[in-house]
């Protein structure tokens, strides 16, 4: 089965201090109409350098400029999101912010 709209999974990052760190991946919650448009937007942001320290075979890296809204149950002991689901993109003008991991968060 092909990935919906050409997107199989998002690899997610959050800020810890000034650095982006990998916090897991999300592969559910995508709507077909949205993924087609989203894939076109992501294709414009492709980059060869991963924005986080992570090796993933077959991953297509993009510049970390989009803000995704992700619903999740909890944080795992190793600092990853548990049961994440994609809810959509946030706009900077609606005061969306990238999640910042505090020392007490994980």
C-alpha positions as CSV (number, residue, x, y, z in Angstrom):
1,X,0.0,0.0,0.0
2,X,1.4,3.4,-1.0
3,X,1.8,6.2,1.6
4,X,-1.1,8.6,1.7
5,X,-0.3,11.5,-0.6
6,X,3.3,10.4,-0.7
7,X,3.9,10.9,3.0
8,X,4.4,7.8,5.2
9,X,5.7,9.3,8.4
10,X,6.9,12.6,9.8
11,X,10.0,12.6,11.9
12,X,9.4,15.1,14.7
13,X,11.7,17.4,16.6
14,X,11.4,19.8,19.5
15,X,13.8,22.4,21.0
16,X,16.0,21.5,23.9
17,X,17.8,24.8,24.6
18,X,18.8,26.1,21.2
19,X,19.1,22.7,19.6
20,X,16.4,20.5,17.8
21,X,16.2,17.0,19.1
22,X,14.4,14.0,17.7
23,X,11.2,13.2,19.7
24,X,9.7,10.4,17.5
25,X,7.7,10.0,14.4
26,X,4.0,10.2,13.5
27,X,2.3,8.2,10.8
28,X,-1.4,8.6,11.6
29,X,-3.9,11.4,11.4
30,X,-3.2,12.5,7.8
31,X,-6.0,13.4,5.5
32,X,-5.5,12.6,1.8
33,X,-6.4,16.0,0.4
34,X,-4.1,17.7,2.9
35,X,-1.2,15.3,2.3
36,X,-1.1,16.0,-1.4
37,X,-0.7,19.8,-0.7
38,X,1.6,19.1,2.2
39,X,3.9,16.9,0.1
40,X,4.2,19.7,-2.5
41,X,5.2,22.2,0.2
42,X,7.7,19.8,1.7
43,X,9.3,19.1,-1.7
44,X,10.2,22.9,-1.8
45,X,12.0,22.5,1.6
46,X,14.2,19.5,0.8
47,X,17.7,19.6,2.2
48,X,20.6,17.1,2.2
49,X,21.5,17.7,5.8
50,X,19.3,16.3,8.6
51,X,18.2,19.0,11.0
52,X,18.6,16.6,13.9
53,X,21.2,13.9,14.9
54,X,19.5,10.9,13.4
55,X,20.2,8.3,10.7
56,X,17.2,7.0,8.9
57,X,17.5,5.0,5.7
58,X,15.2,6.4,3.0
59,X,14.3,9.6,4.9
60,X,13.7,12.7,3.0
61,X,15.0,15.6,5.0
62,X,13.4,19.1,4.9
63,X,14.3,22.4,6.5
64,X,12.6,22.7,9.9
65,X,10.4,25.6,9.1
66,X,6.9,24.1,9.4
67,X,5.0,23.8,12.7
68,X,2.9,20.6,13.0
69,X,0.2,20.2,15.7
70,X,0.6,16.8,17.2
71,X,-1.7,15.1,19.7
72,X,0.0,12.5,22.0
73,X,-0.6,10.6,25.2
74,X,2.6,11.1,27.1
75,X,6.4,11.1,26.9
76,X,8.3,7.9,27.0
77,X,11.3,7.4,29.4
78,X,13.7,7.9,26.5
79,X,12.2,11.3,25.5
80,X,9.9,10.3,22.6
81,X,6.2,11.0,22.1
82,X,3.8,8.1,22.9
83,X,1.0,7.5,20.5
84,X,1.3,10.7,18.4
85,X,-1.3,11.7,15.8
86,X,-1.0,14.5,13.2
87,X,-3.6,17.2,13.6
88,X,-2.4,19.7,11.0
89,X,-0.1,22.6,10.4
90,X,0.0,25.6,12.6
91,X,0.5,29.1,11.3
92,X,3.1,31.4,12.9
93,X,0.6,34.2,12.9
94,X,-1.7,32.3,15.2
95,X,1.0,32.4,17.9
96,X,2.1,28.8,17.2
97,X,5.3,27.8,18.9
98,X,7.7,24.9,18.6
99,X,7.6,22.8,21.8
100,X,10.5,23.4,24.0
101,X,11.7,20.6,26.2
102,X,12.5,21.7,29.7
103,X,14.7,19.8,32.1
104,X,11.6,18.7,34.0
105,X,9.7,17.6,30.9
106,X,11.4,14.2,30.4
